[in-house]
């Protein structure tokens, strides 16, 4: 459907594939985890930014900001230069892994994993950062491959992000 933005268009076209994709986003980004939903949304935003997927970048940027008390500046700092952003060393190590997964999973080394562990990341957090990066690379390619509508109005993303942060991915766009 041409009138629906981003991933919601693909979901409307193929509801049977939308269901597991929404469920995966819900588990990865919102279910209880030692990483906050804000941190996990920042990983999704960072990966989407690196993949140049404007719809996913901007919608998850807004979701992350809503989880972080409206702190868009922090999310933007992570996307611009995560190593210099005011985030924990653990999140920096997980973002380094996510950056490698975004371009190719085989680029992640045992040293990358060891570094994340040294910064306090658990095996589950490393696993989840890798899966978020892999899933969002797929979501990004899905959205852009279908040439879906990408709203130009930043307020559209603000509302989407608020809905995703508050209601999740069962009925909101991933």
ABEGO torsion letter per residue (X at the ends): XAABBEAAAAAAABAAAAAAAAAAAAAAAABBBABBAAAAAAAAAAAAAAAGBAAAAAAAAAAAAAAAGGBAAAAAAAAABAAABBBBAAAAAAAAAAAAAAAEAAABBAAAAAAAAAAGBBAAAAAAAAAAAAAAAAAAAAAAAAGBBBBABAAAAAAAAAAAAAAEAAABBX
